[in-house]
Amino acid sequence: MIWIGQKGRVYVDIDDVIRRLQISAQVEIRPLEFSRVLDLRRYTAVTKMHDRLIVAEGAAQGASLITSDEEITTASLVSCVW
């Protein structure tokens, strides 16, 4: 979201988005743990580093990812919903 706003593709009030995420009961903001970084070695079917981080965190949390990213869904490393 921050990247999209900085690129100027759409107007995004980043401070408002962050505030809403922080108070939302449906969102959990988690730190990037070193163990998760080490997990990246297991998810080589996903080539983009940021996507691999998302897959690793999803797998560690037992969460389904909301994505239509073809590489992530084809890899079948985590459950995906779209």
C-alpha positions as a printed NumPy array, in Angstrom:
array([[  0.   ,   0.   ,   0.   ],
       [  2.8  ,   2.412,   0.886],
       [  4.602,   1.565,  -2.357],
       [  1.474,   2.173,  -4.448],
       [  0.942,   5.539,  -2.788],
       [  4.561,   6.571,  -3.241],
       [  4.474,   5.623,  -6.912],
       [  1.546,   8.008,  -7.33 ],
       [ -0.688,   5.405,  -8.953],
       [ -3.489,   6.197,  -6.486],
       [ -3.881,   8.627,  -3.619],
       [ -3.506,   6.818,  -0.304],
       [ -3.546,   8.462,   3.118],
       [ -0.893,   6.129,   4.532],
       [ -1.228,   7.418,   8.093],
       [ -4.971,   6.735,   8.026],
       [ -4.453,   3.233,   6.593],
       [ -1.87 ,   2.412,   9.283],
       [ -4.139,   3.737,  12.045],
       [ -7.071,   1.659,  10.793],
       [ -4.927,  -1.483,  10.554],
       [ -3.606,  -1.005,  14.079],
       [ -7.091,  -0.814,  15.609],
       [ -8.714,  -3.505,  13.459],
       [ -9.696,  -6.719,  15.228],
       [ -9.289,  -8.578,  11.927],
       [ -5.638,  -7.64 ,  11.4  ],
       [ -2.631,  -8.842,  13.339],
       [  0.598,  -6.971,  12.679],
       [  3.535,  -9.269,  13.307],
       [  7.279,  -8.616,  13.354],
       [  9.523, -10.38 ,  10.881],
       [ 11.28 , -13.059,  12.91 ],
       [ 14.712, -14.383,  11.996],
       [ 13.35 , -17.933,  12.005],
       [ 10.95 , -16.898,   9.239],
       [ 13.848, -15.542,   7.2  ],
       [ 15.557, -18.917,   7.546],
       [ 12.329, -20.607,   6.386],
       [ 12.731, -18.869,   3.012],
       [ 15.142, -21.618,   1.994],
       [ 12.237, -24.101,   1.924],
       [ 10.003, -22.137,  -0.432],
       [ 12.112, -21.974,  -3.588],
       [  9.083, -22.608,  -5.818],
       [  8.206, -18.97 ,  -5.13 ],
       [ 10.856, -16.832,  -6.814],
       [ 10.099, -13.308,  -5.566],
       [ 11.531, -12.635,  -2.127],
       [  8.562, -10.637,  -0.837],
       [  6.123, -13.33 ,  -2.016],
       [  8.267, -15.995,  -0.38 ],
       [  8.094, -14.077,   2.927],
       [  4.298, -14.004,   2.673],
       [  4.167, -17.738,   1.934],
       [  6.555, -18.535,   4.796],
       [  4.51 , -16.519,   7.291],
       [  1.25 , -17.998,   6.037],
       [  2.623, -21.52 ,   6.365],
       [  3.98 , -20.833,   9.858],
       [  0.626, -19.442,  11.001],
       [ -1.427, -22.144,   9.277],
       [ -3.252, -19.361,   7.469],
       [ -4.892, -19.25 ,   4.072],
       [ -3.614, -16.493,   1.807],
       [ -6.001, -14.261,  -0.088],
       [ -4.22 , -14.11 ,  -3.43 ],
       [ -4.6  , -14.757,  -7.117],
       [ -0.829, -14.739,  -7.651],
       [ -0.275, -17.607, -10.075],
       [  3.159, -18.54 ,  -8.792],
       [  1.964, -18.74 ,  -5.173],
       [ -1.186, -20.709,  -5.988],
       [  0.591, -23.082,  -8.372],
       [  3.32 , -23.83 ,  -5.816],
       [  0.646, -25.308,  -3.479],
       [  2.758, -24.516,  -0.405],
       [ -0.11 , -22.858,   1.469],
       [ -3.855, -22.775,   1.138],
       [ -4.976, -19.919,  -1.123],
       [ -8.374, -18.274,  -1.427],
       [ -9.478, -16.094,  -4.32 ]])
